[in-house]
Amino acid sequence: MKTKDSNSSKPNILDTIKLSKALRLAKQKSKDGQLEEAKNIYEDILQKFSKNKTAYIFLVFATLFWSGNFIVGKAASMFQIPPFSLNFYRWFFAWLILAPFTLKEILKNDKKFIKAVAKDDDIILETILKELR
């Protein structure tokens, strides 16, 4: 026989407003010093989405990436890899991982994207060249 959770009789804030609005409201209440109300909103959100396995998988991935980043940074300092090279390779491998998911959208909007990237790259390149002089 199933027993009801003590919080199941309490209405959930997500029954009346969307998740994004609830998160903004909780953040605002936290800033305003209304910590108990913010805590209740966050608890409602966690109660509603506690069975979201994908979220837990991504949390584990985030932890693994952060710890891997720390290990790579330590190894780079042992082998005296220049920081600029290390940063380049980090961004390069991040691009390789994300490219399969984003390339289709980038190619779809290629003209806008290429103009934006070219403009940013020119600014970045100019800054790097000034620093190297």
N, CA, C and O atoms as a printed pandas DataFrame, in Angstrom:
     atom_number atom_name residue_name chain_id  residue_number  x_coord  y_coord  z_coord
0              1         N          MET        A               1    0.826   -1.175    0.000
1              2        CA          MET        A               1    0.000    0.000    0.000
2              3         C          MET        A               1    0.872    1.241    0.000
3              4         O          MET        A               1    1.795    1.353    0.806
4              5         N          LYS        A               2    0.590    2.163   -0.887
5              6        CA          LYS        A               2    1.395    3.363   -1.010
6              7         C          LYS        A               2    0.938    4.408    0.003
7              8         O          LYS        A               2   -0.256    4.608    0.228
8              9         N          THR        A               3    1.921    5.065    0.602
9             10        CA          THR        A               3    1.601    6.154    1.516
10            11         C          THR        A               3    1.874    7.457    0.807
11            12         O          THR        A               3    2.806    7.574    0.012
12            13         N          LYS        A               4    1.046    8.431    1.109
13            14        CA          LYS        A               4    1.217    9.737    0.480
14            15         C          LYS        A               4    2.344   10.489    1.148
15            16         O          LYS        A               4    2.523   10.424    2.364
16            17         N          ASP        A               5    3.096   11.197    0.345
17            18        CA          ASP        A               5    4.163   12.046    0.847
18            19         C          ASP        A               5    3.529   13.231    1.579
19            20         O          ASP        A               5    2.451   13.693    1.205
20            21         N          SER        A               6    4.200   13.716    2.617
21            22        CA          SER        A               6    3.649   14.818    3.396
22            23         C          SER        A               6    3.547   16.098    2.575
23            24         O          SER        A               6    2.726   16.962    2.884
24            25         N          ASN        A               7    4.360   16.233    1.543
25            26        CA          ASN        A               7    4.332   17.431    0.709
26            27         C          ASN        A               7    3.355   17.316   -0.460
27            28         O          ASN        A               7    3.130   18.299   -1.166
28            29         N          SER        A               8    2.771   16.136   -0.677
29            30        CA          SER        A               8    1.919   15.958   -1.849
30            31         C          SER        A               8    0.615   16.732   -1.736
31            32         O          SER        A               8    0.019   17.063   -2.762
32            33         N          SER        A               9    0.143   17.037   -0.514
33            34        CA          SER        A               9   -1.091   17.797   -0.365
34            35         C          SER        A               9   -0.852   19.291   -0.572
35            36         O          SER        A               9   -1.789   20.039   -0.850
36            37         N          LYS        A              10    0.387   19.720   -0.438
37            38        CA          LYS        A              10    0.742   21.122   -0.622
38            39         C          LYS        A              10    0.777   21.444   -2.116
39            40         O          LYS        A              10    1.368   20.686   -2.885
40            41         N          PRO        A              11    0.161   22.544   -2.547
41            42        CA          PRO        A              11    0.210   22.885   -3.976
42            43         C          PRO        A              11    1.633   23.275   -4.390
43            44         O          PRO        A              11    2.382   23.888   -3.629
44            45         N          ASN        A              12    1.967   22.902   -5.602
45            46        CA          ASN        A              12    3.285   23.197   -6.148
46            47         C          ASN        A              12    3.194   24.478   -6.966
47            48         O          ASN        A              12    2.238   24.673   -7.717
48            49         N          ILE        A              13    4.189   25.350   -6.823
49            50        CA          ILE        A              13    4.176   26.629   -7.538
50            51         C          ILE        A              13    4.169   26.428   -9.049
51            52         O          ILE        A              13    3.677   27.279   -9.790
52            53         N          LEU        A              14    4.718   25.299   -9.506
53            54        CA          LEU        A              14    4.770   25.035  -10.945
54            55         C          LEU        A              14    3.405   24.648  -11.518
55            56         O          LEU        A              14    3.253   24.504  -12.731
56            57         N          ASP        A              15    2.416   24.482  -10.639
57            58        CA          ASP        A              15    1.054   24.247  -11.128
58            59         C          ASP        A              15    0.434   25.535  -11.655
59            60         O          ASP        A              15   -0.516   25.506  -12.438
60            61         N          THR        A              16    0.986   26.671  -11.215
61            62        CA          THR        A              16    0.394   27.955  -11.607
62            63         C          THR        A              16    1.277   28.780  -12.536
63            64         O          THR        A              16    0.763   29.554  -13.344
64            65         N          ILE        A              17    2.610   28.626  -12.434
65            66        CA          ILE        A              17    3.499   29.403  -13.298
66            67         C          ILE        A              17    4.531   28.492  -13.960
67            68         O          ILE        A              17    4.748   27.359  -13.530
68            69         N          LYS        A              18    5.157   29.005  -15.003
69            70        CA          LYS        A              18    6.161   28.221  -15.736
70            71         C          LYS        A              18    7.467   28.163  -14.949
71            72         O          LYS        A              18    7.712   28.973  -14.055
72            73         N          LEU        A              19    8.295   27.185  -15.305
73            74        CA          LEU        A              19    9.567   26.962  -14.624
74            75         C          LEU        A              19   10.473   28.187  -14.678
75            76         O          LEU        A              19   11.041   28.580  -13.659
76            77         N          SER        A              20   10.615   28.795  -15.854
77            78        CA          SER        A              20   11.511   29.946  -15.987
78            79         C          SER        A              20   11.075   31.097  -15.089
79            80         O          SER        A              20   11.908   31.774  -14.485
80            81         N          LYS        A              21    9.771   31.313  -15.005
81            82        CA          LYS        A              21    9.257   32.385  -14.153
82            83         C          LYS        A              21    9.467   32.043  -12.680
83            84         O          LYS        A              21    9.774   32.923  -11.875
84            85         N          ALA        A              22    9.304   30.776  -12.326
85            86        CA          ALA        A              22    9.527   30.349  -10.940
86            87         C          ALA        A              22   10.981   30.541  -10.544
87            88         O          ALA        A              22   11.267   30.973   -9.427
88            89         N          LEU        A              23   11.905   30.225  -11.447
89            90        CA          LEU        A              23   13.322   30.418  -11.154
90            91         C          LEU        A              23   13.658   31.897  -10.975
91            92         O          LEU        A              23   14.405   32.262  -10.067
92            93         N          ARG        A              24   13.107   32.745  -11.839
93            94        CA          ARG        A              24   13.339   34.187  -11.694
94            95         C          ARG        A              24   12.765   34.706  -10.383
95            96         O          ARG        A              24   13.385   35.529   -9.709
96            97         N          LEU        A              25   11.580   34.224  -10.024
97            98        CA          LEU        A              25   10.934   34.646   -8.786
98            99         C          LEU        A              25   11.760   34.235   -7.572
99           100         O          LEU        A              25   11.940   35.021   -6.642
100          101         N          ALA        A              26   12.261   33.008   -7.584
101          102        CA          ALA        A              26   13.085   32.524   -6.472
102          103         C          ALA        A              26   14.369   33.336   -6.363
103          104         O          ALA        A              26   14.799   33.679   -5.261
104          105         N          LYS        A              27   14.978   33.641   -7.498
105          106        CA          LYS        A              27   16.210   34.439   -7.491
106          107         C          LYS        A              27   15.932   35.832   -6.935
107          108         O          LYS        A              27   16.723   36.356   -6.150
108          109         N          GLN        A              28   14.819   36.431   -7.333
109          110        CA          GLN        A              28   14.467   37.757   -6.857
110          111         C          GLN        A              28   14.192   37.743   -5.351
111          112         O          GLN        A              28   14.632   38.636   -4.627
112          113         N          LYS        A              29   13.469   36.733   -4.888
113          114        CA          LYS        A              29   13.173   36.634   -3.459
114          115         C          LYS        A              29   14.453   36.438   -2.655
115          116         O          LYS        A              29   14.586   36.956   -1.546
116          117         N          SER        A              30   15.389   35.689   -3.220
117          118        CA          SER        A              30   16.666   35.490   -2.554
118          119         C          SER        A              30   17.434   36.803   -2.444
119          120         O          SER        A              30   18.024   37.096   -1.404
120          121         N          LYS        A              31   17.424   37.591   -3.518
121          122        CA          LYS        A              31   18.099   38.895   -3.500
122          123         C          LYS        A              31   17.446   39.845   -2.501
123          124         O          LYS        A              31   18.122   40.635   -1.843
124          125         N          ASP        A              32   16.109   39.753   -2.398
125          126        CA          ASP        A              32   15.365   40.633   -1.495
126          127         C          ASP        A              32   15.465   40.208   -0.035
127          128         O          ASP        A              32   14.944   40.888    0.849
128          129         N          GLY        A              33   16.129   39.090    0.220
129          130        CA          GLY        A              33   16.285   38.625    1.601
130          131         C          GLY        A              33   15.156   37.722    2.082
131          132         O          GLY        A              33   15.119   37.348    3.254
132          133         N          GLN        A              34   14.251   37.375    1.201
133          134        CA          GLN        A              34   13.150   36.483    1.561
134          135         C          GLN        A              34   13.586   35.045    1.299
135          136         O          GLN        A              34   13.082   34.377    0.396
136          137         N          LEU        A              35   14.533   34.591    2.107
137          138        CA          LEU        A              35   15.182   33.307    1.853
138          139         C          LEU        A              35   14.245   32.121    2.034
139          140         O          LEU        A              35   14.360   31.133    1.309
140          141         N          GLU        A              36   13.330   32.199    2.976
141          142        CA          GLU        A              36   12.404   31.077    3.203
142          143         C          GLU        A              36   11.490   30.871    1.991
143          144         O          GLU        A              36   11.246   29.739    1.575
144          145         N          GLU        A              37   10.986   31.982    1.429
145          146        CA          GLU        A              37   10.131   31.876    0.247
146          147         C          GLU        A              37   10.919   31.336   -0.945
147          148         O          GLU        A              37   10.418   30.502   -1.699
148          149         N          ALA        A              38   12.149   31.812   -1.111
149          150        CA          ALA        A              38   12.994   31.320   -2.199
150          151         C          ALA        A              38   13.260   29.831   -2.026
151          152         O          ALA        A              38   13.218   29.064   -2.988
152          153         N          LYS        A              39   13.532   29.434   -0.794
153          154        CA          LYS        A              39   13.792   28.015   -0.505
154          155         C          LYS        A              39   12.567   27.172   -0.858
155          156         O          LYS        A              39   12.704   26.094   -1.436
156          157         N          ASN        A              40   11.375   27.655   -0.517
157          158        CA          ASN        A              40   10.148   26.907   -0.820
158          159         C          ASN        A              40    9.946   26.751   -2.329
159          160         O          ASN        A              40    9.510   25.697   -2.792
160          161         N          ILE        A              41   10.264   27.799   -3.093
161          162        CA          ILE        A              41   10.118   27.725   -4.546
162          163         C          ILE        A              41   11.101   26.698   -5.114
163          164         O          ILE        A              41   10.728   25.872   -5.947
164          165         N          TYR        A              42   12.359   26.754   -4.661
165          166        CA          TYR        A              42   13.357   25.792   -5.137
166          167         C          TYR        A              42   12.968   24.358   -4.750
167          168         O          TYR        A              42   13.172   23.431   -5.533
168          169         N          GLU        A              43   12.415   24.176   -3.559
169          170        CA          GLU        A              43   11.977   22.840   -3.151
170          171         C          GLU        A              43   10.833   22.335   -4.027
171          172         O          GLU        A              43   10.777   21.153   -4.367
172          173         N          ASP        A              44    9.914   23.247   -4.393
173          174        CA          ASP        A              44    8.823   22.859   -5.299
174          175         C          ASP        A              44    9.373   22.413   -6.648
175          176         O          ASP        A              44    8.913   21.427   -7.224
176          177         N          ILE        A              45   10.369   23.155   -7.147
177          178        CA          ILE        A              45   10.971   22.808   -8.438
178          179         C          ILE        A              45   11.655   21.444   -8.351
179          180         O          ILE        A              45   11.488   20.603   -9.234
180          181         N          LEU        A              46   12.420   21.231   -7.287
181          182        CA          LEU        A              46   13.107   19.949   -7.123
182          183         C          LEU        A              46   12.119   18.801   -6.947
183          184         O          LEU        A              46   12.357   17.698   -7.438
184          185         N          GLN        A              47   11.027   19.049   -6.258
185          186        CA          GLN        A              47   10.017   18.007   -6.078
186          187         C          GLN        A              47    9.384   17.618   -7.416
187          188         O          GLN        A              47    9.141   16.441   -7.683
188          189         N          LYS        A              48    9.127   18.606   -8.232
189          190        CA          LYS        A              48    8.485   18.351   -9.525
190          191         C          LYS        A              48    9.419   17.619  -10.495
191          192         O          LYS        A              48    8.971   16.779  -11.275
192          193         N          PHE        A              49   10.720   17.940  -10.445
193          194        CA          PHE        A              49   11.670   17.385  -11.407
194          195         C          PHE        A              49   12.647   16.394  -10.782
195          196         O          PHE        A              49   13.719   16.166  -11.343
196          197         N          SER        A              50   12.318   15.812   -9.666
197          198        CA          SER        A              50   13.252   14.916   -8.975
198          199         C          SER        A              50   13.500   13.620   -9.735
199          200         O          SER        A              50   14.502   12.951   -9.485
200          201         N          LYS        A              51   12.624   13.253  -10.644
201          202        CA          LYS        A              51   12.789   11.999  -11.383
202          203         C          LYS        A              51   13.352   12.214  -12.787
203          204         O          LYS        A              51   13.260   11.329  -13.638
204          205         N          ASN        A              52   13.923   13.366  -13.021
205          206        CA          ASN        A              52   14.493   13.680  -14.315
206          207         C          ASN        A              52   15.904   13.096  -14.385
207          208         O          ASN        A              52   16.864   13.727  -13.943
208          209         N          LYS        A              53   16.023   11.904  -14.933
209          210        CA          LYS        A              53   17.310   11.200  -14.971
210          211         C          LYS        A              53   18.329   11.907  -15.857
211          212         O          LYS        A              53   19.527   11.862  -15.577
212          213         N          THR        A              54   17.876   12.547  -16.902
213          214        CA          THR        A              54   18.792   13.255  -17.792
214          215         C          THR        A              54   19.524   14.364  -17.042
215          216         O          THR        A              54   20.714   14.590  -17.263
216          217         N          ALA        A              55   18.816   15.044  -16.167
217          218        CA          ALA        A              55   19.455   16.116  -15.394
218          219         C          ALA        A              55   20.574   15.559  -14.527
219          220         O          ALA        A              55   21.640   16.165  -14.427
220          221         N          TYR        A              56   20.344   14.422  -13.907
221          222        CA          TYR        A              56   21.377   13.821  -13.071
222          223         C          TYR        A              56   22.573   13.365  -13.905
223          224         O          TYR        A              56   23.719   13.475  -13.467
224          225         N          ILE        A              57   22.308   12.861  -15.090
225          226        CA          ILE        A              57   23.402   12.446  -15.975
226          227         C          ILE        A              57   24.255   13.651  -16.353
227          228         O          ILE        A              57   25.483   13.573  -16.331
228          229         N          PHE        A              58   23.612   14.766  -16.699
229          230        CA          PHE        A              58   24.363   15.961  -17.059
230          231         C          PHE        A              58   25.113   16.550  -15.871
231          232         O          PHE        A              58   26.189   17.122  -16.044
232          233         N          LEU        A              59   24.567   16.420  -14.681
233          234        CA          LEU        A              59   25.288   16.872  -13.491
234          235         C          LEU        A              59   26.563   16.052  -13.287
235          236         O          LEU        A              59   27.604   16.595  -12.918
236          237         N          VAL        A              60   26.475   14.757  -13.525
237          238        CA          VAL        A              60   27.661   13.892  -13.406
238          239         C          VAL        A              60   28.679   14.278  -14.477
239          240         O          VAL        A              60   29.874   14.350  -14.191
240          241         N          PHE        A              61   28.223   14.528  -15.706
241          242        CA          PHE        A              61   29.136   14.950  -16.767
242          243         C          PHE        A              61   29.824   16.267  -16.409
243          244         O          PHE        A              61   31.027   16.420  -16.622
244          245         N          ALA        A              62   29.066   17.210  -15.870
245          246        CA          ALA        A              62   29.651   18.496  -15.486
246          247         C          ALA        A              62   30.750   18.297  -14.447
247          248         O          ALA        A              62   31.812   18.915  -14.531
248          249         N          THR        A              63   30.490   17.438  -13.477
249          250        CA          THR        A              63   31.499   17.152  -12.452
250          251         C          THR        A              63   32.734   16.511  -13.067
251          252         O          THR        A              63   33.861   16.871  -12.728
252          253         N          LEU        A              64   32.521   15.566  -13.966
253          254        CA          LEU        A              64   33.660   14.914  -14.616
254          255         C          LEU        A              64   34.482   15.891  -15.457
255          256         O          LEU        A              64   35.711   15.834  -15.454
256          257         N          PHE        A              65   33.800   16.789  -16.179
257          258        CA          PHE        A              65   34.520   17.758  -16.993
258          259         C          PHE        A              65   35.319   18.730  -16.129
259          260         O          PHE        A              65   36.461   19.059  -16.453
260          261         N          TRP        A              66   34.720   19.187  -15.032
261          262        CA          TRP        A              66   35.439   20.103  -14.149
262          263         C          TRP        A              66   36.655   19.415  -13.532
263          264         O          TRP        A              66   37.743   19.989  -13.484
264          265         N          SER        A              67   36.465   18.194  -13.066
265          266        CA          SER        A              67   37.604   17.492  -12.457
266          267         C          SER        A              67   38.661   17.175  -13.512
267          268         O          SER        A              67   39.857   17.258  -13.231
268          269         N          GLY        A              68   38.235   16.816  -14.712
269          270        CA          GLY        A              68   39.183   16.580  -15.797
270          271         C          GLY        A              68   39.952   17.835  -16.143
271          272         O          GLY        A              68   41.146   17.778  -16.437
272          273         N          ASN        A              69   39.272   18.973  -16.110
273          274        CA          ASN        A              69   39.928   20.251  -16.369
274          275         C          ASN        A              69   41.014   20.515  -15.324
275          276         O          ASN        A              69   42.094   20.998  -15.666
276          277         N          PHE        A              70   40.743   20.208  -14.066
277          278        CA          PHE        A              70   41.716   20.396  -12.992
278          279         C          PHE        A              70   42.932   19.495  -13.209
279          280         O          PHE        A              70   44.073   19.934  -13.064
280          281         N          ILE        A              71   42.680   18.246  -13.552
281          282        CA          ILE        A              71   43.768   17.287  -13.764
282          283         C          ILE        A              71   44.633   17.710  -14.958
283          284         O          ILE        A              71   45.861   17.655  -14.890
284          285         N          VAL        A              72   43.992   18.128  -16.037
285          286        CA          VAL        A              72   44.739   18.577  -17.216
286          287         C          VAL        A              72   45.562   19.821  -16.880
287          288         O          VAL        A              72   46.704   19.947  -17.320
288          289         N          GLY        A              73   44.990   20.731  -16.107
289          290        CA          GLY        A              73   45.725   21.927  -15.699
290          291         C          GLY        A              73   46.953   21.593  -14.869
291          292         O          GLY        A              73   48.017   22.181  -15.063
292          293         N          LYS        A              74   46.807   20.646  -13.942
293          294        CA          LYS        A              74   47.948   20.218  -13.124
294          295         C          LYS        A              74   49.020   19.552  -13.994
295          296         O          LYS        A              74   50.212   19.819  -13.841
296          297         N          ALA        A              75   48.580   18.688  -14.900
297          298        CA          ALA        A              75   49.530   18.009  -15.785
298          299         C          ALA        A              75   50.240   19.021  -16.688
299          300         O          ALA        A              75   51.435   18.887  -16.955
300          301         N          ALA        A              76   49.510   20.024  -17.154
301          302        CA          ALA        A              76   50.114   21.040  -18.024
302          303         C          ALA        A              76   51.183   21.827  -17.274
303          304         O          ALA        A              76   52.209   22.191  -17.849
304          305         N          SER        A              77   50.946   22.087  -16.000
305          306        CA          SER        A              77   51.964   22.825  -15.240
306          307         C          SER        A              77   53.204   21.965  -15.006
307          308         O          SER        A              77   54.316   22.488  -14.938
308          309         N          MET        A              78   53.022   20.646  -14.882
309          310        CA          MET        A              78   54.170   19.750  -14.696
310          311         C          MET        A              78   55.018   19.674  -15.964
311          312         O          MET        A              78   56.244   19.589  -15.894
312          313         N          PHE        A              79   54.363   19.705  -17.115
313          314        CA          PHE        A              79   55.078   19.595  -18.387
314          315         C          PHE        A              79   55.366   20.961  -19.014
315          316         O          PHE        A              79   55.825   21.038  -20.154
316          317         N          GLN        A              80   55.100   22.023  -18.279
317          318        CA          GLN        A              80   55.374   23.401  -18.689
318          319         C          GLN        A              80   54.756   23.742  -20.045
319          320         O          GLN        A              80   55.416   24.311  -20.914
320          321         N          ILE        A              81   53.498   23.390  -20.210
321          322        CA          ILE        A              81   52.761   23.763  -21.423
322          323         C          ILE        A              81   52.343   25.222  -21.271
323          324         O          ILE        A              81   51.769   25.586  -20.245
324          325         N          PRO        A              82   52.613   26.061  -22.257
325          326        CA          PRO        A              82   52.253   27.487  -22.148
326          327         C          PRO        A              82   50.738   27.661  -21.984
327          328         O          PRO        A              82   49.962   26.928  -22.597
328          329         N          PRO        A              83   50.322   28.613  -21.173
329          330        CA          PRO        A              83   48.891   28.831  -20.927
330          331         C          PRO        A              83   48.091   29.110  -22.199
331          332         O          PRO        A              83   46.947   28.674  -22.330
332          333         N          PHE        A              84   48.707   29.845  -23.141
333          334        CA          PHE        A              84   48.004   30.157  -24.383
334          335         C          PHE        A              84   47.710   28.879  -25.171
335          336         O          PHE        A              84   46.616   28.722  -25.714
336          337         N          SER        A              85   48.673   27.977  -25.233
337          338        CA          SER        A              85   48.470   26.706  -25.935
338          339         C          SER        A              85   47.415   25.856  -25.233
339          340         O          SER        A              85   46.551   25.257  -25.874
340          341         N          LEU        A              86   47.502   25.816  -23.915
341          342        CA          LEU        A              86   46.531   25.043  -23.144
342          343         C          LEU        A              86   45.109   25.556  -23.379
343          344         O          LEU        A              86   44.178   24.774  -23.566
344          345         N          ASN        A              87   44.960   26.863  -23.366
345          346        CA          ASN        A              87   43.648   27.460  -23.604
346          347         C          ASN        A              87   43.155   27.158  -25.018
347          348         O          ASN        A              87   41.980   26.853  -25.217
348          349         N          PHE        A              88   44.055   27.245  -25.995
349          350        CA          PHE        A              88   43.679   26.927  -27.373
350          351         C          PHE        A              88   43.157   25.500  -27.469
351          352         O          PHE        A              88   42.098   25.272  -28.055
352          353         N          TYR        A              89   43.882   24.533  -26.902
353          354        CA          TYR        A              89   43.470   23.136  -26.998
354          355         C          TYR        A              89   42.178   22.863  -26.241
355          356         O          TYR        A              89   41.368   22.043  -26.674
356          357         N          ARG        A              90   41.982   23.530  -25.134
357          358        CA          ARG        A              90   40.715   23.366  -24.398
358          359         C          ARG        A              90   39.537   23.803  -25.267
359          360         O          ARG        A              90   38.543   23.087  -25.388
360          361         N          TRP        A              91   39.661   24.989  -25.870
361          362        CA          TRP        A              91   38.581   25.481  -26.716
362          363         C          TRP        A              91   38.425   24.646  -27.981
363          364         O          TRP        A              91   37.306   24.437  -28.451
364          365         N          PHE        A              92   39.524   24.174  -28.530
365          366        CA          PHE        A              92   39.467   23.349  -29.730
366          367         C          PHE        A              92   38.716   22.045  -29.460
367          368         O          PHE        A              92   37.853   21.651  -30.244
368          369         N          PHE        A              93   39.043   21.378  -28.351
369          370        CA          PHE        A              93   38.359   20.126  -28.036
370          371         C          PHE        A              93   36.906   20.360  -27.633
371          372         O          PHE        A              93   36.046   19.519  -27.897
372          373         N          ALA        A              94   36.630   21.489  -27.000
373          374        CA          ALA        A              94   35.232   21.823  -26.696
374          375         C          ALA        A              94   34.452   22.000  -27.990
375          376         O          ALA        A              94   33.311   21.551  -28.100
376          377         N          TRP        A              95   35.075   22.660  -28.978
377          378        CA          TRP        A              95   34.414   22.833  -30.275
378          379         C          TRP        A              95   34.177   21.479  -30.947
379          380         O          TRP        A              95   33.111   21.236  -31.513
380          381         N          LEU        A              96   35.178   20.602  -30.878
381          382        CA          LEU        A              96   35.011   19.274  -31.487
382          383         C          LEU        A              96   33.855   18.508  -30.858
383          384         O          LEU        A              96   33.118   17.806  -31.550
384          385         N          ILE        A              97   33.702   18.642  -29.561
385          386        CA          ILE        A              97   32.614   17.938  -28.867
386          387         C          ILE        A              97   31.263   18.544  -29.231
387          388         O          ILE        A              97   30.290   17.815  -29.424
388          389         N          LEU        A              98   31.193   19.872  -29.326
389          390        CA          LEU        A              98   29.909   20.541  -29.568
390          391         C          LEU        A              98   29.532   20.651  -31.045
391          392         O          LEU        A              98   28.357   20.825  -31.367
392          393         N          ALA        A              99   30.501   20.553  -31.936
393          394        CA          ALA        A              99   30.238   20.746  -33.368
394          395         C          ALA        A              99   29.140   19.844  -33.926
395          396         O          ALA        A              99   28.283   20.332  -34.664
396          397         N          PRO        A             100   29.129   18.559  -33.607
397          398        CA          PRO        A             100   28.068   17.726  -34.185
398          399         C          PRO        A             100   26.653   18.174  -33.808
399          400         O          PRO        A             100   25.698   17.912  -34.539
400          401         N          PHE        A             101   26.529   18.843  -32.675
401          402        CA          PHE        A             101   25.203   19.277  -32.223
402          403         C          PHE        A             101   24.822   20.647  -32.762
403          404         O          PHE        A             101   23.639   20.975  -32.843
404          405         N          THR        A             102   25.818   21.453  -33.133
405          406        CA          THR        A             102   25.533   22.837  -33.512
406          407         C          THR        A             102   25.827   23.169  -34.976
407          408         O          THR        A             102   25.373   24.197  -35.477
408          409         N          LEU        A             103   26.563   22.327  -35.649
409          410        CA          LEU        A             103   27.013   22.649  -37.001
410          411         C          LEU        A             103   25.854   22.861  -37.980
411          412         O          LEU        A             103   25.921   23.735  -38.844
412          413         N          LYS        A             104   24.817   22.080  -37.847
413          414        CA          LYS        A             104   23.677   22.208  -38.757
414          415         C          LYS        A             104   23.040   23.597  -38.640
415          416         O          LYS        A             104   22.721   24.229  -39.647
416          417         N          GLU        A             105   22.860   24.064  -37.404
417          418        CA          GLU        A             105   22.276   25.387  -37.189
418          419         C          GLU        A             105   23.222   26.490  -37.648
419          420         O          GLU        A             105   22.782   27.510  -38.180
420          421         N          ILE        A             106   24.511   26.288  -37.444
421          422        CA          ILE        A             106   25.497   27.285  -37.878
422          423         C          ILE        A             106   25.490   27.413  -39.393
423          424         O          ILE        A             106   25.510   28.524  -39.924
424          425         N          LEU        A             107   25.461   26.289  -40.088
425          426        CA          LEU        A             107   25.453   26.334  -41.551
426          427         C          LEU        A             107   24.151   26.921  -42.090
427          428         O          LEU        A             107   24.133   27.554  -43.146
428          429         N          LYS        A             108   23.071   26.703  -41.356
429          430        CA          LYS        A             108   21.778   27.246  -41.759
430          431         C          LYS        A             108   21.811   28.779  -41.729
431          432         O          LYS        A             108   21.241   29.436  -42.601
432          433         N          ASN        A             109   22.468   29.327  -40.741
433          434        CA          ASN        A             109   22.579   30.779  -40.598
434          435         C          ASN        A             109   24.009   31.232  -40.865
435          436         O          ASN        A             109   24.518   32.118  -40.178
436          437         N          ASP        A             110   24.652   30.638  -41.843
437          438        CA          ASP        A             110   26.086   30.829  -42.045
438          439         C          ASP        A             110   26.502   32.269  -42.309
439          440         O          ASP        A             110   27.546   32.696  -41.817
440          441         N          LYS        A             111   25.730   33.024  -43.060
441          442        CA          LYS        A             111   26.152   34.382  -43.399
442          443         C          LYS        A             111   26.226   35.254  -42.147
443          444         O          LYS        A             111   27.209   35.963  -41.933
444          445         N          LYS        A             112   25.188   35.196  -41.330
445          446        CA          LYS        A             112   25.190   35.991  -40.097
446          447         C          LYS        A             112   26.300   35.523  -39.173
447          448         O          LYS        A             112   27.001   36.332  -38.567
448          449         N          PHE        A             113   26.452   34.214  -39.073
449          450        CA          PHE        A             113   27.448   33.652  -38.168
450          451         C          PHE        A             113   28.864   34.004  -38.602
451          452         O          PHE        A             113   29.684   34.410  -37.778
452          453         N          ILE        A             114   29.155   33.853  -39.883
453          454        CA          ILE        A             114   30.500   34.122  -40.384
454          455         C          ILE        A             114   30.856   35.597  -40.200
455          456         O          ILE        A             114   31.987   35.920  -39.836
456          457         N          LYS        A             115   29.897   36.493  -40.448
457          458        CA          LYS        A             115   30.157   37.917  -40.243
458          459         C          LYS        A             115   30.462   38.202  -38.773
459          460         O          LYS        A             115   31.385   38.955  -38.464
460          461         N          ALA        A             116   29.699   37.610  -37.881
461          462        CA          ALA        A             116   29.904   37.848  -36.450
462          463         C          ALA        A             116   31.241   37.282  -35.991
463          464         O          ALA        A             116   31.970   37.942  -35.250
464          465         N          VAL        A             117   31.569   36.080  -36.417
465          466        CA          VAL        A             117   32.825   35.455  -36.013
466          467         C          VAL        A             117   34.011   36.211  -36.602
467          468         O          VAL        A             117   35.006   36.441  -35.914
468          469         N          ALA        A             118   33.910   36.597  -37.868
469          470        CA          ALA        A             118   35.007   37.318  -38.508
470          471         C          ALA        A             118   35.261   38.635  -37.793
471          472         O          ALA        A             118   36.414   39.013  -37.583
472          473         N          LYS        A             119   34.221   39.324  -37.423
473          474        CA          LYS        A             119   34.369   40.592  -36.712
474          475         C          LYS        A             119   35.045   40.360  -35.363
475          476         O          LYS        A             119   35.974   41.084  -35.003
476          477         N          ASP        A             120   34.585   39.352  -34.613
477          478        CA          ASP        A             120   35.178   39.031  -33.311
478          479         C          ASP        A             120   36.616   38.564  -33.463
479          480         O          ASP        A             120   37.483   38.942  -32.674
480          481         N          ASP        A             121   36.870   37.742  -34.478
481          482        CA          ASP        A             121   38.229   37.240  -34.688
482          483         C          ASP        A             121   39.194   38.367  -35.013
483          484         O          ASP        A             121   40.338   38.348  -34.559
484          485         N          ASP        A             122   38.750   39.356  -35.797
485          486        CA          ASP        A             122   39.615   40.483  -36.106
486          487         C          ASP        A             122   39.989   41.240  -34.840
487          488         O          ASP        A             122   41.143   41.631  -34.662
488          489         N          ILE        A             123   39.027   41.444  -33.975
489          490        CA          ILE        A             123   39.283   42.149  -32.718
490          491         C          ILE        A             123   40.237   41.337  -31.845
491          492         O          ILE        A             123   41.174   41.887  -31.268
492          493         N          ILE        A             124   40.000   40.043  -31.752
493          494        CA          ILE        A             124   40.854   39.178  -30.942
494          495         C          ILE        A             124   42.261   39.129  -31.508
495          496         O          ILE        A             124   43.237   39.224  -30.764
496          497         N          LEU        A             125   42.370   38.980  -32.826
497          498        CA          LEU        A             125   43.686   38.919  -33.468
498          499         C          LEU        A             125   44.464   40.213  -33.266
499          500         O          LEU        A             125   45.659   40.179  -32.975
500          501         N          GLU        A             126   43.796   41.348  -33.418
501          502        CA          GLU        A             126   44.451   42.638  -33.194
502          503         C          GLU        A             126   44.967   42.739  -31.757
503          504         O          GLU        A             126   46.082   43.210  -31.532
504          505         N          THR        A             127   44.172   42.306  -30.799
505          506        CA          THR        A             127   44.572   42.361  -29.391
506          507         C          THR        A             127   45.782   41.470  -29.143
507          508         O          THR        A             127   46.714   41.870  -28.445
508          509         N          ILE        A             128   45.773   40.288  -29.699
509          510        CA          ILE        A             128   46.900   39.364  -29.510
510          511         C          ILE        A             128   48.165   39.936  -30.131
511          512         O          ILE        A             128   49.236   39.887  -29.525
512          513         N          LEU        A             129   48.043   40.478  -31.337
513          514        CA          LEU        A             129   49.215   41.042  -32.007
514          515         C          LEU        A             129   49.789   42.235  -31.243
515          516         O          LEU        A             129   51.006   42.413  -31.192
516          517         N          LYS        A             130   48.918   43.049  -30.652
517          518        CA          LYS        A             130   49.390   44.176  -29.849
518          519         C          LYS        A             130   50.162   43.670  -28.633
519          520         O          LYS        A             130   51.189   44.238  -28.262
520          521         N          GLU        A             131   49.660   42.596  -28.013
521          522        CA          GLU        A             131   50.318   42.051  -26.830
522          523         C          GLU        A             131   51.666   41.423  -27.164
523          524         O          GLU        A             131   52.578   41.437  -26.338
524          525         N          LEU        A             132   51.798   40.873  -28.365
525          526        CA          LEU        A             132   53.038   40.209  -28.755
526          527         C          LEU        A             132   54.122   41.194  -29.149
527          528         O          LEU        A             132   55.302   40.841  -29.150
528          529         N          ARG        A             133   53.750   42.425  -29.484
529          530        CA          ARG        A             133   54.745   43.428  -29.916
530          531         C          ARG        A             133   55.556   43.917  -28.777
531          532         O          ARG        A             133   56.435   44.759  -28.961
